[in-house]
Amino acid sequence: MTDRIRAIESAIRTKFANNWTSVRKAFLDVDQDYDGFINAEDIAKFYGANVDFKDIQTMLKNRDSKR
């Protein structure tokens, strides 16, 4: 994984830890389209415009348990 993607993961972890005390609540808040999955679009909306969308897609692909 590239340093850029590691930095995104770290920033997302920090933001999650600072904003929610429950994984369930975080999931429900980030799942913007309420489809039961958190996808790259959901994370991009949550994270903001300061990140490359392709990096988010790569990060999710690398972390997806169903790949």
C-alpha positions in Angstrom: 0.0 0.0 0.0 1.2 3.5 -0.7 1.9 6.1 1.9 -0.9 8.2 0.6 -3.5 5.4 1.2 -2.0 4.7 4.6 -2.4 8.4 5.5 -6.1 8.3 4.3 -6.7 5.2 6.5 -5.2 6.8 9.5 -7.1 10.1 9.0 -10.4 8.1 8.6 -9.7 6.1 11.8 -9.0 9.3 13.7 -12.1 11.0 12.4 -14.2 7.9 13.3 -12.7 7.7 16.8 -13.3 11.4 17.4 -16.9 11.5 16.1 -18.5 8.2 17.3 -18.4 5.9 20.3 -20.2 3.1 18.5 -19.3 1.3 15.3 -23.0 0.8 14.5 -23.7 4.5 14.8 -20.7 5.4 12.6 -21.8 2.9 10.0 -25.3 4.2 9.9 -24.1 7.8 9.6 -21.5 7.1 6.9 -23.8 4.8 4.8 -25.4 7.8 3.0 -27.6 5.9 0.6 -28.8 3.4 3.3 -28.0 0.3 1.2 -26.3 -1.5 4.0 -22.8 -1.1 2.6 -20.1 1.6 2.9 -18.7 2.3 -0.6 -16.2 4.7 -1.9 -18.8 7.4 -2.6 -20.0 7.2 1.0 -16.4 7.6 2.3 -15.7 10.4 -0.1 -18.7 12.4 1.1 -17.7 11.7 4.7 -14.1 12.5 4.2 -14.5 15.6 2.1 -12.9 16.9 -1.0 -9.3 16.7 0.3 -8.8 13.1 -0.9 -8.4 11.4 -4.3 -11.4 9.2 -5.1 -9.2 6.6 -6.7 -7.2 6.3 -3.5 -10.4 5.6 -1.6 -11.4 2.9 -4.1 -7.9 1.3 -3.8 -8.1 1.4 0.0 -11.5 -0.3 0.0 -10.4 -2.9 -2.5 -7.3 -3.7 -0.4 -9.5 -4.0 2.7 -12.6 -5.8 1.3 -13.1 -9.1 3.0 -15.1 -10.4 0.0 -12.6 -9.9 -2.7 
